[in-house]
Amino acid sequence: MSGEELKYVQEAFDTNWIAPVGPHITQFENALSKYIGVDHCAALSSGTAAIHLALIVLGVQQNDEVVCQSFTFSGSCNPILYEKAKPVFVDSEADTWNMDPKLLKACILDRIEKTGRKPKAIIIVHLYGMPAKMDEIMSISREFQIPVIEDAAEALGSEYKGRKAGSLGDIGILSFNGNKIITTSGGGVLLSNNEEWIKKTRFLATQAREPAAHYEHKEIGYNYRLSNVCAAIGLGQLSVLTDRALRRREINSYYQEKLGGLEWVSFPKEPLGFFSNRWLTTILVQNSQGGQITPETIRLALEKENIESRPLWKPMHLQPVFSNWPFYQSGISEMLFKKGLCIPSGTSLNYVQLERITAAIRAQGT
């Protein structure tokens, strides 16, 4: 917490706006719209809820195919199954670790040939805060007239060629889960320049209640709106968003300075025109000393020092629940999962702690 949150939360309590309605929700939506650079925003209970409603407003129905990045968290693709649609997974490219545009085009052409229909939507993810190659992806989207859902849950504060992550697709998604760069405890938003999509999102998120004195429902709705109290927390968090992103980048730079000289450690680079919030610092570990140094040996060594680290995301096509769906592969995501490790990246880390972490990693080579 930044210290600003209590002021807004106190306002919510003083004015008795506690439920999923109230002035702080509107303020939060307006502030985010202005920051991201889109016309409209709907505050929701989670980023996953936002993806779910994005699929619905785009007309995704049972048996439709939705193309999704394989190298991501399951929240990106679970909503496809909520609508009884069919996920089609596409592998990553080596530069940003995000969806490979060439494979995306090959996938679309192959799905059209195999099924006689083009996919209904594309879900692209800005992984670990690094923007995807959006010019290429949006060009393919326009060529085939398939809308893009931009999952920027990990990328708030990141930019692509001067534009904020979340403003680059047809619909943008953000998350304010507790592990994100700013948090409302839980929560997310759906962003778009299409006002009708936002109106539909708000309608569905409030149980699809029709404008009548009694409770009238003609469609299935969801309890997906953000509470006014959580929005109040978000307003306080927004005041430190820029500082948080810069601090994450400082932490990433520190790791690169201290570990970049090791022949068995490498870091993902930031392509020209890309600005990553470096939500998580990630490393790739090349097997060294006869295979004695691996991501797992480093993880266990850190664990002995009470330092948490984790493997990179296990690709969705390797997950048992998604293993039977089509997958267009390059081998990149499996390589990243095999060689990658996420190391501590929290904004509150100080340099004593960072040195302790880097020393524990360096010690693996001695």
C-alpha positions, 0 to 999 in steps of 0.5 A, spaced: 500 500 500 502 507 498 499 510 504 494 514 499 488 508 499 486 510 506 483 517 504 479 514 498 477 508 503 475 512 508 471 517 503 467 510 501 465 508 508 463 516 510 459 516 504 456 509 505 458 507 498 460 499 500 457 495 494 459 494 487 456 501 485 458 508 487 462 514 485 469 511 486 468 506 481 466 511 476 473 515 478 477 509 477 474 507 471 475 514 468 482 515 471 484 508 468 481 510 461 485 517 461 492 513 463 491 507 458 488 512 452 482 509 451 475 512 451 471 507 455 472 502 461 468 497 465 471 495 472 470 488 474 471 483 479 477 480 476 481 480 469 479 473 468 472 476 468 474 481 463 476 476 458 470 472 459 465 478 458 470 480 452 468 473 449 461 474 450 461 481 447 465 479 441 459 473 440 463 467 441 459 461 442 459 454 443 464 450 438 467 457 436 474 457 436 479 462 439 486 463 438 490 463 445 497 464 446 500 457 449 505 461 454 501 464 459 497 463 465 490 459 465 486 465 466 487 467 459 484 461 456 479 458 462 474 463 459 474 460 452 471 453 456 466 457 460 463 459 453 464 452 451 468 454 445 474 451 443 481 454 444 487 453 439 494 454 442 499 458 438 507 458 440 511 464 442 517 467 438 524 468 441 524 476 442 518 477 447 516 470 449 509 472 446 505 469 441 509 468 434 505 472 429 508 468 423 505 462 427 498 466 428 497 467 421 499 459 419 494 457 424 488 461 422 489 459 415 490 452 417 483 452 421 480 455 415 482 450 411 480 444 416 474 447 419 471 452 413 471 457 418 476 462 421 477 463 429 472 468 432 477 471 436 485 472 438 487 472 445 494 475 446 498 476 452 504 481 454 507 476 458 511 478 464 510 485 462 513 485 455 509 487 450 507 483 444 509 484 437 502 488 436 503 491 429 504 484 426 499 481 430 494 487 429 495 487 421 493 479 421 487 481 425 485 486 420 487 482 414 482 476 417 477 481 420 478 477 427 478 481 433 484 481 438 483 481 446 489 484 449 491 481 455 495 486 459 494 483 466 501 483 467 503 489 463 500 495 466 505 501 465 508 498 459 508 501 452 509 499 445 511 504 440 509 510 445 502 507 446 500 504 453 499 496 454 491 495 454 490 500 448 493 496 442 487 491 441 480 491 440 479 490 447 484 491 453 484 487 459 487 489 466 488 485 472 489 488 479 490 481 483 494 481 489 500 480 485 500 485 480 504 491 480 498 495 483 492 492 486 485 493 489 486 486 493 482 483 487 479 486 481 480 487 473 477 492 468 475 491 460 477 497 456 475 499 449 474 505 444 467 501 443 462 504 447 457 499 446 461 493 448 462 497 454 455 498 456 454 490 454 459 489 459 456 493 465 450 490 463 452 483 463 456 484 469 450 486 474 446 480 472 443 482 466 438 486 469 433 489 465 431 497 466 424 495 470 422 496 477 422 489 478 427 484 477 427 482 469 432 478 466 432 476 458 439 474 458 444 470 463 448 475 467 454 475 472 456 478 478 462 481 476 462 488 478 468 491 482 466 494 489 466 501 490 471 500 496 476 496 492 475 501 487 477 506 492 483 502 493 485 502 486 485 510 486 490 510 491 494 505 488 494 509 481 498 515 484 504 510 485 503 506 478 509 510 475 514 509 481 512 502 481 514 500 474 520 504 474 522 501 481 521 494 477 525 496 472 531 498 477 530 491 480 531 488 473 537 492 471 540 490 478 539 483 477 542 484 470 548 488 472 550 482 478 548 476 474 549 478 467 556 476 467 555 469 468 556 465 462 550 460 464 545 466 466 541 470 460 535 475 461 530 477 455 532 483 452 527 489 451 526 490 443 527 497 440 520 501 441 518 496 447 517 499 454 516 493 459 514 494 466 518 488 468 513 486 472 517 479 474 524 479 472 526 472 469 532 468 467 534 463 463 539 458 465 543 454 461 545 447 463 553 448 466 558 444 470 556 438 467 548 439 468 549 441 475 546 448 475 539 448 472 533 452 474 531 447 479 538 447 483 537 454 483 530 454 485 532 449 491 538 453 493 534 459 494 529 455 498 534 453 503 535 461 504 528 462 505 527 466 498 522 464 493 522 463 486 518 459 481 519 456 474 516 460 468 509 459 466 508 452 464 505 452 457 497 451 456 498 445 451 502 441 456 497 442 461 493 436 462 486 440 462 488 443 455 492 437 452 487 435 447 486 442 443 490 444 437 497 447 438 501 450 433 508 450 435 515 452 434 518 449 441 520 456 444 515 456 450 517 449 452 524 451 452 522 457 456 519 453 461 525 448 461 530 453 462 526 459 465 526 461 472 522 467 476 526 471 481 524 475 487 521 482 483 517 485 489 517 493 489 519 493 496 525 489 495 531 493 498 538 493 496 541 488 502 535 483 500 537 484 492 544 482 494 542 476 498 538 473 492 544 475 487 549 472 492 545 465 493 545 465 485 552 466 484 554 461 489 551 456 484 557 457 480 562 456 485 
